[in-house]
Amino acid sequence: MTRAAAVAVATLVFEALARAQTAAPLPDPQSFFAAVRQHLAHAQDVQNHYAYKERRTDLNLNPFGRLGTGGTRVVEVTPRADGAVNRQLLERDGQPVANSPVVRRENRMPAGRPMLEDVLSAVDVAIDRREILNGRPAIVVRFHGKQGARPRTREGRIAREFSGLVWIDEEAQEVARVEATAADDISFGYGMLAKLNDGSTVMVQREPIDRDLWLPTSVRFTGEGRALLFRKLIIN
């Protein structure tokens, strides 16, 4: 058998397996969501203990309305015993930064399980279908803001304004991907500080980073709105 023929056969076998996997009965929602919630809670408990490098590029508008970039920075974030974090600039626009100061900052990560429970209580979820994601079966879940929900945290109030899809790795029972779109405007500081228009989007990627622990590896937020009532705001 030639190499091309072997590749073609392997492709057909993979496609057949994928079709069989996607045609299997969907999992029981109650037990499946309970397991996913437990894994998310565990990740939320431990992620504040991890150090990581943050790569960030800021886009902004100048006073003449032209879109510009604030450059790309790489910052090392290290947790402290007192609950805060140390932040140190490592690179600016691809160039190493030597001897940059270590700056102590309060940890902006929301606090553990209460925030997670508040977010989950603000949305309705339903299993939609099964797909293959990154070569593995994934359960696709639709969600939207729950009518009448009264979340207590900022994260819960923001989640209530979004609807979209969640891809959950079926074997690991871990959230692997989230794509969400705001169904309404989102206000910060009662709209005095900023307001983002409906249609703003969020994309989150989660991956296994340490044995069975899954954490976010990419978060992207895009939207347009107003800052300080009058200034046009573009976030990417």
C-alpha positions as CSV (number, residue, x, y, z in Angstrom):
1,M,0.0,0.0,0.0
2,T,1.4,3.4,-1.0
3,R,1.8,6.1,1.6
4,A,-1.0,8.2,0.0
5,A,-3.4,5.2,0.2
6,A,-2.5,4.6,3.8
7,V,-3.2,8.2,4.7
8,A,-6.5,8.0,2.8
9,V,-7.5,4.8,4.7
10,A,-6.5,6.4,8.0
11,T,-8.6,9.4,7.2
12,L,-11.7,7.3,6.4
13,V,-11.3,5.3,9.6
14,F,-11.0,8.5,11.7
15,E,-14.0,10.0,10.0
16,A,-16.0,6.8,10.6
17,L,-15.0,6.8,14.3
18,A,-15.9,10.5,14.6
19,R,-19.4,9.8,13.1
20,A,-19.9,6.9,15.5
21,Q,-18.9,9.1,18.4
22,T,-21.1,12.0,17.5
23,A,-24.1,9.6,16.9
24,A,-23.9,8.1,20.4
25,P,-26.6,9.1,22.9
26,L,-25.9,12.4,24.6
27,P,-25.0,12.2,28.3
28,D,-27.6,12.7,31.1
29,P,-27.6,16.5,31.7
30,Q,-27.9,16.4,35.5
31,S,-25.0,14.2,36.2
32,F,-22.9,15.6,33.4
33,F,-23.3,19.2,34.5
34,A,-22.7,18.2,38.1
35,A,-19.3,16.8,37.2
36,V,-18.4,19.8,35.0
37,R,-19.3,22.1,37.9
38,Q,-17.2,20.2,40.3
39,H,-14.2,20.4,38.0
40,L,-14.7,24.1,37.4
41,A,-14.9,24.7,41.2
42,H,-11.6,22.8,41.7
43,A,-9.9,24.9,39.0
44,Q,-11.2,28.1,40.5
45,D,-9.9,27.1,43.9
46,V,-6.3,26.4,42.7
47,Q,-5.7,28.8,39.8
48,N,-4.7,31.7,42.1
49,H,-1.7,29.6,43.3
50,Y,-0.2,29.4,39.8
51,A,2.4,31.7,38.3
52,Y,2.0,32.6,34.6
53,K,3.2,34.9,31.9
54,E,0.7,37.4,30.5
55,R,1.1,38.7,26.9
56,R,-1.1,41.7,26.3
57,T,-1.6,44.1,23.4
58,D,-3.7,47.2,24.1
59,L,-5.7,48.9,21.3
60,N,-6.9,52.5,21.8
61,L,-8.2,55.6,20.1
62,N,-6.3,58.8,20.1
63,P,-8.1,62.2,20.5
64,F,-8.5,62.3,16.7
65,G,-10.4,59.0,16.6
66,R,-7.7,57.0,15.0
67,L,-7.1,53.5,16.3
68,G,-3.6,52.8,17.6
69,T,-1.8,50.2,19.6
70,G,-0.1,50.6,22.9
71,G,2.5,47.9,22.0
72,T,2.8,44.4,23.3
73,R,4.0,43.6,26.8
74,V,5.0,40.3,28.5
75,V,4.5,40.4,32.3
76,E,5.4,37.6,34.7
77,V,2.7,37.2,37.4
78,T,3.7,35.4,40.6
79,P,1.3,34.7,43.6
80,R,2.3,35.9,47.1
81,A,1.6,34.4,50.5
82,D,-0.5,37.4,51.5
83,G,-3.0,36.8,48.6
84,A,-1.6,39.6,46.4
85,V,0.6,39.0,43.3
86,N,4.0,40.3,42.1
87,R,4.1,41.6,38.5
88,Q,7.3,42.1,36.6
89,L,7.7,43.4,33.1
90,L,9.9,40.9,31.0
91,E,9.4,42.2,27.4
92,R,8.2,45.2,25.6
93,D,7.4,44.9,21.8
94,G,9.5,41.7,21.6
95,Q,12.6,43.1,23.3
96,P,13.7,41.9,26.8
97,V,13.5,44.4,29.6
98,A,16.4,44.1,32.1
99,N,16.1,44.8,35.8
100,S,12.5,45.9,35.7
101,P,11.0,46.5,39.2
102,V,8.8,43.9,40.9
103,V,5.4,45.6,41.6
104,R,3.0,44.2,44.2
105,R,-0.7,44.3,43.1
106,E,-3.9,43.1,44.7
107,N,-5.0,39.9,43.0
108,R,-7.8,40.7,40.5
109,M,-8.8,37.1,40.1
110,P,-12.4,36.8,41.5
111,A,-12.7,34.7,44.7
112,G,-13.3,31.0,44.2
113,R,-16.5,29.1,44.4
114,P,-19.0,31.9,45.4
115,M,-18.2,33.7,42.2
116,L,-18.5,30.6,40.1
117,E,-21.9,29.6,41.7
118,D,-23.1,33.2,41.1
119,V,-22.2,33.0,37.4
120,L,-23.8,29.6,36.9
121,S,-27.0,30.8,38.6
122,A,-27.3,33.7,36.2
123,V,-27.5,31.5,33.0
124,D,-29.7,28.7,31.7
125,V,-27.8,25.8,30.0
126,A,-28.9,23.0,27.7
127,I,-27.0,20.2,25.9
128,D,-27.3,20.8,22.1
129,R,-25.1,18.2,20.3
130,R,-21.8,16.4,20.2
131,E,-18.9,17.5,18.0
132,I,-15.2,16.6,17.5
133,L,-13.0,19.4,19.0
134,N,-9.2,19.0,18.7
135,G,-9.7,15.4,17.8
136,R,-11.7,14.6,20.9
137,P,-15.5,14.2,21.4
138,A,-17.0,17.4,22.9
139,I,-20.5,18.1,24.2
140,V,-21.8,21.5,22.9
141,V,-23.9,23.4,25.3
142,R,-26.1,26.4,24.6
143,F,-26.5,29.0,27.3
144,H,-28.3,32.4,27.7
145,G,-29.0,34.8,30.5
146,K,-31.6,33.6,33.0
147,Q,-34.8,35.7,33.2
148,G,-35.2,37.1,36.7
149,A,-31.7,36.2,37.9
150,R,-30.3,38.5,40.5
151,P,-26.5,37.8,40.6
152,R,-24.5,39.3,43.5
153,T,-21.1,39.6,41.8
154,R,-19.9,41.7,38.9
155,E,-19.0,38.5,37.0
156,G,-22.5,37.1,37.5
157,R,-24.1,40.3,36.3
158,I,-21.9,40.3,33.2
159,A,-22.6,36.6,32.5
160,R,-26.4,37.3,32.6
161,E,-26.0,39.6,29.6
162,F,-24.4,37.0,27.3
163,S,-25.5,34.0,25.3
164,G,-23.5,31.5,23.3
165,L,-21.9,28.1,23.1
166,V,-19.7,26.0,25.4
167,W,-17.6,23.1,24.2
168,I,-17.0,20.5,27.0
169,D,-14.5,17.8,26.6
170,E,-16.6,14.7,27.1
171,E,-14.0,12.4,28.6
172,A,-12.4,14.9,30.9
173,Q,-15.8,16.7,31.6
174,E,-13.9,20.0,31.4
175,V,-14.9,23.2,29.6
176,A,-12.6,23.5,26.6
177,R,-14.0,26.5,24.7
178,V,-16.5,29.3,25.2
179,E,-17.9,31.6,22.5
180,A,-20.4,34.2,23.9
181,T,-22.1,37.4,22.6
182,A,-23.6,40.1,24.6
183,A,-27.4,40.4,24.1
184,D,-27.6,43.8,25.7
185,D,-25.4,46.8,26.6
186,I,-23.0,46.2,29.5
187,S,-22.4,49.2,31.9
188,F,-19.5,49.8,34.2
189,G,-19.9,52.3,37.0
190,Y,-23.6,52.8,36.2
191,G,-22.6,53.8,32.7
192,M,-20.5,56.7,33.9
193,L,-17.2,55.0,33.5
194,A,-17.9,52.9,30.4
195,K,-20.7,51.2,28.4
196,L,-20.1,48.4,25.9
197,N,-22.7,47.9,23.2
198,D,-24.6,44.7,22.6
199,G,-22.8,42.4,20.2
200,S,-19.6,42.4,22.2
201,T,-17.9,39.0,22.2
202,V,-15.9,36.8,24.5
203,M,-13.8,33.8,23.5
204,V,-12.2,31.6,26.1
205,Q,-9.9,28.6,25.6
206,R,-9.1,26.2,28.4
207,E,-6.5,23.4,28.2
208,P,-4.9,20.8,30.6
209,I,-1.8,22.5,32.0
210,D,-0.8,20.2,34.8
211,R,-1.9,16.5,34.6
212,D,-5.7,16.6,35.0
213,L,-5.9,20.4,35.8
214,W,-7.5,22.5,33.2
215,L,-7.1,26.3,33.3
216,P,-7.7,29.2,30.9
217,T,-4.9,29.7,28.4
218,S,-6.5,32.3,26.2
219,V,-9.2,35.0,26.8
220,R,-10.2,37.5,24.1
221,F,-12.8,40.2,24.5
222,T,-13.9,42.5,21.7
223,G,-16.5,45.3,21.7
224,E,-17.3,48.9,21.1
225,G,-19.0,51.5,23.3
226,R,-18.3,54.7,25.2
227,A,-15.9,55.6,27.9
228,L,-16.7,58.5,30.3
229,L,-20.0,59.1,28.5
230,F,-18.4,60.8,25.4
231,R,-15.3,59.1,24.2
232,K,-15.6,56.2,21.8
233,L,-14.2,53.0,23.2
234,I,-12.9,50.0,21.2
235,I,-11.7,46.9,23.1
236,N,-9.8,44.0,21.6
